Amino acid sequence: MKRLARFAGPVLVLVLAVGGSSPRAEVTKPPPPPKISALRCGRLLDVRSGSLKEGALVIVRDDRIDKVLDAGSKPPDGATLYDLTAYTVLPGLIDAHTHTFLQPGDYDVQLLKQSLARRTLQAANSARTFLLAGFTTIRDLETEGALYGDAELRDAIVDGIVPGPRMQVATRAISTTGNYALLGYAPEVTVPKGVQIADGPWEMRKAVREQIEHGADWIKFYGDYRKFAPTGEIIDLRVTMTQEEMDALVDEAARRHRPVAAHCYGDDAARAATKAGVRSIEHGLFLDDATLKMMLDKGVYYCPTLTAYQVSAEETPTPAWKKVVDGHRDTFQRALRMRLKIASGSDAGDFPPANAARELELMVEAGMPALKAIQAATLVDAELLGWQDRVGAVEPGKLADLIAVEGNPLADIAALRRIRFVMKGGQVFGER
Ligand SMILES: [Zn+2]
């Protein structure tokens, strides 16, 4: 029987191919009818203008936004209706700096004792958490020793194997010898590194090529590397690369049309990275006006990740951490006044992604208007990712990535913590 069953397929194909005048007509199925959804909003936030459209009706056709209709409009026949009249609807948020492969807990243990399989499962769980927290797109900036797992996770989400946001990924990130964890082990013991180590311009180029070969959308490098004392004092903040190395890295990425994100705490690294032609400066704790001006002139995005240092300062409330947070806020406020392109990214990973909406709260606390903060996590981040044609706004033709929140985030930014509905690409996630 087994043998017969195995041959049933090819025999059938043969019969179809030779029998009848047009066998194809019998086997071709008509395409499925479009899936239409209609979202009745309490109010719809136009993130470009800040206007709230009461009672708007958003029509979604398959994975795209089809129309945005006025209050009182009738949903099309056969549409699945979602009653969001108690909520404010806005585009799905973007977190432009995440680490799905990094979890709370001991960093060395994650790299030394946890298998890649375990770390990947945890990352999949983080991706789901981001999505349910209203983040329908993330830029995941390095796996911290988990190699190319982020590229696999990105693709598994696209293939519908696990739920999660749309992802752009940086894979391993790059630093130089002596300038990234794990450090401090006996020299005769080989331990994994949280990044790919490269020295000299040609090794930079090779590392970039390898990472792109294995799926990197972005190249990330460490412009400087720091050590924190347990009290929060930054000790030994040093630029990791020569200008020649940074230039080679960015040039190689550009040849393959990959943007570059540079981790820079200090001014020296940020200045060199900006000169080299990076697309974004990450963190930027202590930047001078002259460097901010150079970033502005070159259109470099500033992704401050305020949350990361706030979380550390709360966990370790010392004068040293307060100094870090205060200095960072000062840089942020000057960047805001100088009208830099400020992106929203939380650095969530070693603290839970559920806190991610906090980045917007911290921006608002530091003086950014609520609308501008929401724009950072929608329009600006979409542009940073080069996806402004598909995400970041509720507009016909864009992907149907929408969230509904309880309250008005323009009046109370913390409303973004009260996510009551998440749609990504026309599909609803969560159990609400
Ligand atoms: Zn980070």
Residues whose N, C-alpha, C, O or C-beta is under 5 A from the ligand:
A	BS01	ZN	L141 D347
